[in-house]
Amino acid sequence: SEKYQYIIHGGKTPNNELSDKIYVMSVACKNNKKVTFHCTEKDLVGDVPEARYGHSIDVVYSRGKSMAVIFGGRSYIPPAQRTTEKWNSVADCLPHVFLVDFEFGCSTSYILPELQDGLSFHVSIARNDTIYILGGHSLANNVRPANLYRIRVDLPLGSPAVNCTVLPGGISVSSAILTQTNKDEFVVVGGYQPENQKRMVCNIISFEDNKIEIREMETPDWTADIKHSKI
């Protein structure tokens, strides 16, 4: 029952409020084709991530240990900066990387010099001790830079070590769907490209050893409603 766990963090409530809660959900039991889930809210201490949406949360594994990595997203502007006209205005969260230890319920934020701007609705891929951050949208500049970051997390007995490397070969994309097609291959579908245009091309992301390659794949024969819709 503990083989797979699902982590839920952030998002908007029906009242248009943002949540800072973190939940861990797992399968409690299966019988007669009925699945029962068990969900637990996790309280954190330390550098607790603020309420947000449009972020990514992944799990890395290093030296027999695991931690969750939270990055990016948007949040409401601080109360001191709000006016009547901008009460529900949002801004990109600071480009901090949060490591969350669910065993001890603590969170630590890291400032990495390679991550200068807040990003939202990016694509993230977790592989062992590494997170790859692809694309994303910067609300402050209204751009979708062709980002490709590699964030590596080392979990020794002491304090974790987090480092970031800027890689070439990124693509400009936000709000895309990522799906895994085999052990070392992923497909990116949909989303937006610069100028807020619908993205009709698809990409294959493949890994070989520690190398990542992103290439366009043959475009599907989109249906008419997908071709002509605005989103």
Secondary structure, DSSP 4 states (H G I P E B T S, - for coil): --S-EEEEE--B-TTSPBP--EEEEEEEEEETTEEEEEEEEE--EESPPPS-BS-EEEEEEETTEEEEEEE--EEEPPGGG--STTTT-EEEPPSEEEEEETTTTEEEEEE-TT--S--BS-EEEEETTEEEEE--BBTTTTB----EEEEEEE--SSS-EEEEEE-S-----BS-EEEEEETTEEEEE--EEGGGEE----EEEEEETTEEEEEE-PPP---HHHHH---
